[in-house]
Amino acid sequence: MNNKGEPENNFFRVSHKVFDDEKFKQLNNSAKVLYFTLCKLRNRFADENGVFFRSDRTLVKDSGLGLSSIWRARHELLQNNFIKWKQGKSHIACLYQINDLN
């Protein structure tokens, strides 16, 4: 493992619970792609509380999704309580945190 807790060889951690979660199964594919992208980013950039920052424009590059797809996917993840999010100021990264699945 590297110093940020991310396994080597380009792997990243995702909770196994998400694959069995009925709400997750109902998400559109863009929301799933964004969720997994956010998990990857959390493993690389999060502080000890699991919080990290990313701009929407950077998320476009990270995920391969378009900007409007990012907005819709984030809304869907927020509605279903998969993430926490706080909007940053113009051109400043937004705060993200992946919620634990119980």
GUKOL-524287 format. One record per atom (N, C-alpha, C): residue in three letters; y, x negated, z. Coordinates in steps of 0.02 Angstrom, whole numbers, plus 50000, padded with zeros to 5 digits. Example, Ala and Ser with C-alpha at 12.3 -4.5 7.8 and 13.67 -1.06 7.14 Angstrom:
BEGIN
ala497164934050390ala497754938550390ala498354934050390ser498884935850354ser499474931650357ser500024935550394
//
This chain:
BEGIN
met499414995850000met500005000050000met500624995650000asn501144998249968asn501774994549970asn502144996250035asn502734993450043asn503104994350106asn503385001350115lys503385005650064lys503635012450070lys503055017450081gly502445015050089gly501875019450100gly501575022150037glu501795019749980glu501515022149916glu500935017649897pro500345020449884pro499785016449862pro499955012649798glu499645006949791glu499755002949730glu499395006149671asn499455003349613asn499145005749552asn499415012449529asn500045013849543asn500395019749519asn500125026449544phe499845026549603phe499625032849634phe500175035149683phe500195041649696phe500645044149748phe500305049749785arg500525050849847arg500215055749891arg500475062749878val500015067549877val500165074649873val499665078149919ser499905083049958ser499465086650002ser498925090349963his498305089949985his497765093649954his497855101249961lys498215103250013lys498325110350027lys498685113849970val499115110149935val499505113349882val499055116149828phe498505112949813phe498065115249760phe497695121749778asp497645123249842asp497315129349865asp497815134849882asp498455133349882asp498975138049901asp499075143249846glu499005149549863glu499065154949814glu499765155349783lys500275154149824lys500955154149798lys501055148549747phe500765142749762phe500835137149716phe500495138649649lys499925141749652lys499555143549591lys499965148149546gln500405152149576gln500815156949538gln501455153949509leu501635147949529leu502245144749504leu502185143449429asn502755143449395asn502735141549324asn502625134049319asn502435131849261asn502255124749252asn502835120049266ser503445122049250ser504025117749264ser504115116649339ala504005121749378ala504065121149451ala503525116349477lys502925116749449lys502395112249470lys502555105049452val502815103949392val503005097249370val503555094549416leu504045098649431leu504585096449476leu504315094949545tyr503865099049570tyr503575097849637tyr503225091049639phe502815089649590phe502455083249590phe502935077449579thr503455078449540thr503955073249531thr504305071849598leu504475077149634leu504795076249699leu504335072849749cys503685074349747cys503205070849790cys503205063349775lys503205061749712lys503215054649691lys503845051249716leu504415054649708leu505055051849730leu505085051149806arg504805056149841arg504785055749915arg504405049449937asn503845048249905asn503445042449924asn503805035949912arg504255035849863arg504615029749847arg505275028949886phe505635034449897phe506325033949920phe506485037249987ala506025041150016ala506195045050075ala506285040650137asp506715043150182asp506785039950247asp506205042050292glu506245040250355glu505705041750402glu505605049250413asn506105053350394asn506045060650400asn505825063950335gly505685059950284gly505475062750220gly506045065150177val506655063250194val507255065350157val507445059950106phe507615062150046phe507855057549995phe508375061049951phe508735057149912phe509265059649870phe509105058449797arg509295063249756arg509195062649683arg509685067249648ser509985064949595ser510435069349556ser510025073349506asp510305078849484asp509965082949434asp509865079049369arg510355075249350arg510305071249288arg509745066049293thr509665063149351thr509125058249360thr508455061849362leu508435067849391leu507805071649391leu507585073449320val508055074549275val507885075749205val507485069749178lys507725063749193lys507375057649170lys506715056749206asp506705058149271asp506095057249312asp505535061949291ser505725068249275ser505215073449265ser505065074949192gly505535073449147gly505455075349077gly505655082549063leu505905086149115leu506125092949107leu506865093049087gly507085098449055gly507785099249040gly508175101349102leu508835100849098leu509255102349156leu509175109649178ser509175114349132ser509095121349152ser508395122649181ser507895119049156ser507215119649185ser507195116949256ile507565111549268ile507605108849336ile507895114049383trp508445117249362trp508775122249404trp508315128149419arg507975130649368arg507515136349378arg506925134349422ala506645128449408ala506065126149447ala506245124949520arg506825121949532arg507045120849601arg507145127449637his507445132349603his507535138949633his506855142049652glu506375141349608glu505705144149621glu505375140549680leu505445133949684leu505165130149740leu505505131949806leu506155132949803leu506525135049863leu506325141949886gln506275146649839gln506075153549856gln505395153849889asn504955149449868asn504275149449895asn504175144349951asn504725141449975asn504725137150033asn504325130650025phe504305128049965phe503965121649954phe504415115649966ile505075116649960ile505545111249970ile506155113650010lys506515108850037lys507185109950064lys507655106150018trp508255108950010trp508735105949962trp509435107349986lys509865102449978lys510575103349993lys510975100349935gln511405104349906gln511785102149848gln512285096749867gly512315091549824gly512815086449833gly513455088249796lys513965084149805lys514585085249769lys514495083549696ser514965085149655ser514915083949583ser514705076749569his514185075949531his513905069449510his513635065349567ile513545068449626ile513235064949682ile512555068049694ala512085063849711ala511395066149719ala511325071449773cys510845075849762cys510675081149809cys510135078749857leu510115081849915leu509625080149966leu508995084249956tyr508415081149959tyr507775084549951tyr507315082750009gln506885087450025gln506345086350073gln505765090950054ile505155088250053ile504555092150039ile504345095450103asn504235102050103asn503995105650163asn503255104550171asp503045103950234asp502335103550250asp502025110350238leu501415110450210leu501055116750201leu500605117750261asn500645123650289asn500225125250348asn499685130150328
//
